[in-house]
Structures are given as structure tokens and as C-alpha cells.
Amino acid sequence: MDKRYNLVMPDDMARRVEQIARTEKITLVDFLRRCIKIGIIVYELSKTDDSAVLLKRGSITERIYFL
């Protein structure tokens, strides 16, 4: 069974999300679903003792923590 949610977000975040969806030529809902899927993966990995989520940009690597 599918669930429906209402989401309130700051205007600047909403504009950015809409802009990204347009740029990627996907619906806003599809973009939000993808973001949620990534969030679930990060959350699950952060709860595993032998795993870490790292982001690398150039020579900078950062560990992502899910609080």
C-alpha cells in the first residue's frame, strides 16, 4: 500500500529541489524519492559497525554521519 505525505520545506530548499528536477528532466516527486532512497542507504550504513559513508571532492574526503 502506498503512503501519501505532505512536506513543508524552506523556500530556498524548495527552489533548489525544483531546479534540480528540471535540470535532470525528472519529476519533482521522482527526485524526492531518489533523495529518500539515498538517505535510507546512508542511514543503514551508518548503523553498521564496519561501514562508513564517505564523500570525496578532489583531494578532500569527508565522512558522513547520520544523527
N, C-alpha and C positions, 0 to 999 in steps of 0.2 A: 504494500500500500504506500502510495506517495504521500509525503507531508508537504504542507504549504506553510511558509514563514513570511512574516513582514519584517523588513530590515530597515533600520534607521541608521544612517551614517552621515558624517560631516559633509558639507557641500564640496569641499576641496577633494575629499576622497571619492565622492560620487562622480565628480567631473573626471577625475583621473581614470577611474574604472570604466566609465563610458568611453573615454578617449581610447583606451587600450583595446576595448572590444571593437570599436570602429576600425582601428588600425589593423587589427588581426582579422577583420571581416567575420566576426562571430557574434552571436547574440550576447547581450549582457548577462543573461541567465547562464549560458554556457560558460562564459568567462568566470562567473562566480562559482559555478560547480567545480571548475578546474582548480580554482584557488582553494576551495574547501578540501578537495582531494589531496592537494599538496600539504595543506595544514594537517590533515589526518596522518599522512605519511611522516611528517616531521614530528608530530606528537608521539606516534607509536615508536619511532626510532629513539626519541629522547627518553623513553621509558625502558629501553633495553640497555642493560649494563655494558655490553660490549660494542655499542654503536655510537656514532656521533654524526651530526649533520653539519657539513662544512660548506661555506660559500667562498669561492675564490674569484677575485677580480685582479688580473695582472699578478703582481707579486704579493698581494695581500690576501690572506686566508683568515676567515672568521668562523668561529664555532657558533651555531645557532642553538639557543636554549629555549625550551618551551616551558613557561612558568605556569 
